[in-house]
Amino acid sequence: MRISQQAGWCKKPASSTHARAALEEIRKTTYTAVLLTMTAVTGATGRNRMAAQVGHSAVMTCPNKTDATMVTWKISPKIGGPCTLGYRADQKKVDRTNCSDRVNCEFRSSQSYALEIQQVGMADEGNYSCEVVTQEGNFHQMYQLTVLVPPRLSLYCDDHRNPVCKAAAGRPAAEISWVPENNSMTETDSHDNGTVTVLSRFTAHSTDEKTVTCMVYHTTLNETKSIACSSCKLPLVCSAFKILSSPLFKHYDRHQ
């Protein structure tokens, strides 16, 4: 009696080469599954660039997870030491380490654990990271905070009676232009605290009886100022000359 070779239990055993290939495929599949699981547990890490004006408030939020068991804010400013704000849901306790009173966080399960900085200053610039621990895994959010400083604006006439527009101690540096357009001379001066002063001088040959307008562009403001500078260096003499040259005076003189 012949035994059929087609029966499953009678198949020829696979070669060792085929077995190794099968095991390698299983290993790759298992490794991929582990990576996917790790990604799901740790959560995606986000990074945001954020800007806040000096003297104003800045608000940053964590991933919104209502089942958080622990929330931690870590702050690494460019100036000064790091600070940490932490909350444990089981103890309903907030721990602060080296954080200013201007830095606060509302740890409420119904909110996104927002961190607020009141009266933002240059020293607050730096990196901020939040970690939310839940049963699903850990979730992170990162911010890079930049502090903006509006420049102090001034417009005046220099000793040569040229209009000068100045945007002092701004961050970033302001841009200045003139109306009417001309070949203005611009100077910049960088300060140790990261601010920049920009000075622009209107270089027209004569601005007698002409009003020029300075336009200042900055991230925190757009402003215009106008001025008329006389090229006369002796104001009293120029005033007398203007009176003598006026049509009203000439009309009066002809009738004397």
C-alpha positions as CSV (number, residue, x, y, z in Angstrom):
1,M,0.0,0.0,0.0
2,R,1.4,3.4,-1.1
3,I,1.1,6.3,1.3
4,S,0.1,9.5,-0.4
5,Q,2.8,12.3,-0.2
6,Q,0.0,14.9,-0.4
7,A,-1.2,14.4,3.1
8,G,-0.3,17.3,5.3
9,W,1.1,15.2,8.1
10,C,3.3,13.4,5.6
11,K,5.0,16.5,4.1
12,K,8.7,16.7,3.9
13,P,10.1,18.9,6.7
14,A,11.2,22.3,5.6
15,S,14.9,22.9,5.1
16,S,17.0,24.8,7.7
17,T,17.4,27.7,5.3
18,H,13.6,28.1,4.9
19,A,13.2,27.9,8.7
20,R,15.8,30.6,9.3
21,A,14.0,32.9,6.8
22,A,10.7,32.3,8.5
23,L,12.2,33.1,11.9
24,E,13.7,36.3,10.5
25,E,10.4,37.4,9.1
26,I,8.7,36.8,12.5
27,R,11.5,38.8,14.2
28,K,11.0,41.8,11.9
29,T,7.3,41.7,12.4
30,T,7.6,41.6,16.1
31,Y,10.2,44.5,16.1
32,T,7.8,46.7,14.1
33,A,4.9,45.9,16.4
34,V,7.1,46.9,19.4
35,L,8.0,50.2,17.8
36,L,4.4,51.0,17.0
37,T,3.5,50.2,20.6
38,M,6.2,52.4,22.0
39,T,5.1,55.3,19.7
40,A,1.5,55.0,20.9
41,V,2.6,54.9,24.6
42,T,5.0,57.8,24.6
43,G,2.8,60.1,22.3
44,A,4.0,62.5,19.7
45,T,6.3,65.3,20.8
46,G,5.5,68.8,19.5
47,R,7.6,71.9,19.4
48,N,6.2,75.4,18.9
49,R,7.9,78.7,18.5
50,M,6.2,81.4,20.5
51,A,6.7,85.2,20.9
52,A,5.5,87.4,23.7
53,Q,5.8,91.2,24.1
54,V,7.7,92.4,27.2
55,G,5.4,93.4,30.0
56,H,2.5,91.3,28.6
57,S,1.4,87.8,29.6
58,A,2.3,84.6,27.8
59,V,0.2,81.4,28.0
60,M,1.4,77.9,27.0
61,T,-0.7,74.7,27.1
62,C,-0.1,71.0,27.7
63,P,-1.7,68.2,25.7
64,N,-5.3,68.1,26.9
65,K,-5.7,64.8,28.8
66,T,-8.5,64.6,31.3
67,D,-7.2,61.4,32.9
68,A,-3.7,62.8,33.8
69,T,-2.1,61.4,36.9
70,M,0.9,63.7,36.8
71,V,1.7,67.0,35.0
72,T,5.2,68.6,35.0
73,W,6.3,71.9,33.5
74,K,10.1,72.3,33.1
75,I,11.5,75.7,32.3
76,S,15.0,76.3,31.0
77,P,15.5,80.1,30.6
78,K,18.5,81.6,28.8
79,I,19.2,83.7,31.9
80,G,19.1,82.2,35.4
81,G,18.6,78.6,36.6
82,P,15.9,76.1,35.6
83,C,12.5,75.9,37.4
84,T,9.9,73.2,37.7
85,L,6.2,73.1,38.4
86,G,4.7,69.7,39.1
87,Y,1.2,68.3,40.0
88,R,0.2,64.9,41.3
89,A,-3.5,64.1,40.9
90,D,-3.6,61.5,43.6
91,Q,-2.3,64.0,46.2
92,K,-3.8,67.1,44.6
93,K,-0.5,68.7,45.4
94,V,1.6,71.3,43.4
95,D,5.3,71.4,43.9
96,R,7.3,74.5,42.8
97,T,11.1,74.5,42.4
98,N,12.9,77.8,41.8
99,C,10.0,79.3,39.9
100,S,9.1,83.0,40.1
101,D,5.8,84.1,41.5
102,R,4.9,85.4,38.0
103,V,4.9,81.8,36.7
104,N,1.7,80.0,37.5
105,C,-0.3,76.9,36.3
106,E,-3.9,75.9,36.9
107,F,-3.8,72.2,37.4
108,R,-7.4,71.2,36.7
109,S,-8.4,67.9,35.0
110,S,-11.0,69.7,32.9
111,Q,-8.4,72.1,31.4
112,S,-5.2,71.7,29.4
113,Y,-2.9,72.6,32.3
114,A,-2.0,76.0,30.9
115,L,1.2,77.7,32.1
116,E,0.9,81.5,32.4
117,I,3.8,84.0,32.7
118,Q,2.7,87.4,33.9
119,Q,4.7,90.6,33.1
120,V,7.0,88.8,30.7
121,G,10.6,90.0,30.9
122,M,13.8,89.3,28.9
123,A,14.9,86.8,31.5
124,D,11.8,84.6,30.7
125,E,13.1,83.8,27.2
126,G,14.0,80.1,26.8
127,N,12.6,76.6,26.4
128,Y,9.5,75.3,28.1
129,S,8.4,71.7,28.1
130,C,5.3,70.0,29.5
131,E,4.9,66.3,30.3
132,V,1.5,64.7,30.9
133,V,1.4,61.2,32.4
134,T,-1.7,59.2,31.8
135,Q,-2.6,55.5,31.7
136,E,-2.2,55.6,28.0
137,G,1.3,56.8,28.2
138,N,3.3,60.0,28.4
139,F,2.6,63.1,26.2
140,H,4.9,66.0,25.7
141,Q,4.7,69.6,24.4
142,M,7.6,71.9,23.9
143,Y,7.8,75.7,23.4
144,Q,10.6,78.0,22.5
145,L,9.8,81.5,23.8
146,T,11.1,84.7,22.3
147,V,10.6,88.0,24.0
148,L,9.8,91.1,21.8
149,V,10.6,94.6,22.8
150,P,8.8,97.6,21.2
151,P,11.3,100.4,20.3
152,R,11.0,103.9,21.7
153,L,10.3,106.3,18.9
154,S,11.5,109.9,18.4
155,L,11.7,112.3,15.5
156,Y,13.8,115.5,15.6
157,C,15.9,117.9,13.7
158,D,19.7,117.6,14.1
159,D,22.2,120.5,14.2
160,H,22.2,120.7,10.4
161,R,18.4,120.9,10.3
162,N,18.1,117.4,8.9
163,P,15.2,115.2,10.1
164,V,16.3,112.3,12.2
165,C,14.1,109.3,13.0
166,K,15.1,107.0,15.9
167,A,13.8,103.6,17.0
168,A,15.6,102.9,20.3
169,A,16.2,99.6,22.0
170,G,13.8,97.4,20.0
171,R,13.9,93.7,19.6
172,P,14.1,92.7,16.8
173,A,15.5,95.7,15.1
174,A,12.9,98.1,13.6
175,E,12.8,99.2,9.9
176,I,12.6,102.9,9.0
177,S,11.5,104.5,5.7
178,W,10.7,108.0,4.6
179,V,8.0,109.9,2.6
180,P,9.0,111.3,0.3
181,E,11.6,108.7,-0.5
182,N,15.3,109.7,-0.5
183,N,18.8,108.4,0.1
184,S,18.6,108.2,3.9
185,M,21.6,107.3,6.0
186,T,20.8,104.5,8.6
187,E,22.9,103.5,11.6
188,T,22.4,100.6,14.0
189,D,23.7,100.0,17.5
190,S,23.3,96.6,19.2
191,H,23.0,96.5,23.0
192,D,24.2,93.8,25.4
193,N,20.6,92.8,26.3
194,G,19.8,91.9,22.7
195,T,17.9,95.1,21.7
196,V,18.9,97.2,18.8
197,T,18.7,101.0,18.2
198,V,18.1,102.1,14.6
199,L,18.7,105.7,13.6
200,S,17.8,107.1,10.1
201,R,18.8,110.5,8.8
202,F,16.9,112.2,6.0
203,T,19.6,113.5,3.6
204,A,17.7,115.8,1.3
205,H,19.7,119.0,0.5
206,S,16.9,121.3,1.6
207,T,13.8,120.7,3.7
208,D,12.6,124.4,4.0
209,E,8.9,124.5,4.5
210,K,8.7,120.8,3.7
211,T,7.1,118.2,5.9
212,V,8.7,114.7,5.8
213,T,7.2,111.6,7.3
214,C,9.1,108.8,9.1
215,M,7.5,105.4,9.0
216,V,8.6,102.8,11.6
217,Y,7.9,99.1,11.1
218,H,8.3,96.6,13.9
219,T,6.8,93.3,15.0
220,T,5.0,95.1,17.8
221,L,3.9,98.3,16.1
222,N,3.6,100.3,12.9
223,E,3.8,104.0,13.4
224,T,4.3,107.2,11.5
225,K,5.6,110.6,12.6
226,S,6.0,113.9,10.6
227,I,8.2,116.9,11.0
228,A,9.4,120.0,9.1
229,C,12.9,121.2,9.6
230,S,14.2,124.6,8.4
231,S,17.7,124.6,7.0
232,C,18.3,128.1,8.5
233,K,20.8,127.9,11.4
234,L,19.8,131.3,12.8
235,P,16.1,131.0,13.7
236,L,15.6,134.7,14.7
237,V,17.2,136.0,11.4
238,C,15.2,133.5,9.4
239,S,12.0,134.5,11.1
240,A,12.7,138.1,10.3
241,F,13.5,137.2,6.7
242,K,10.3,135.3,6.3
243,I,8.3,138.3,7.6
244,L,10.1,140.7,5.2
245,S,9.5,138.3,2.4
246,S,5.8,137.7,3.0
247,P,3.3,139.1,0.5
248,L,1.5,140.9,3.4
249,F,4.6,142.9,4.3
250,K,5.3,143.7,0.7
251,H,1.8,145.0,0.2
252,Y,2.1,147.1,3.3
253,D,5.5,148.5,2.3
254,R,4.2,149.6,-1.2
255,H,1.5,151.7,0.4
256,Q,3.8,153.6,2.8
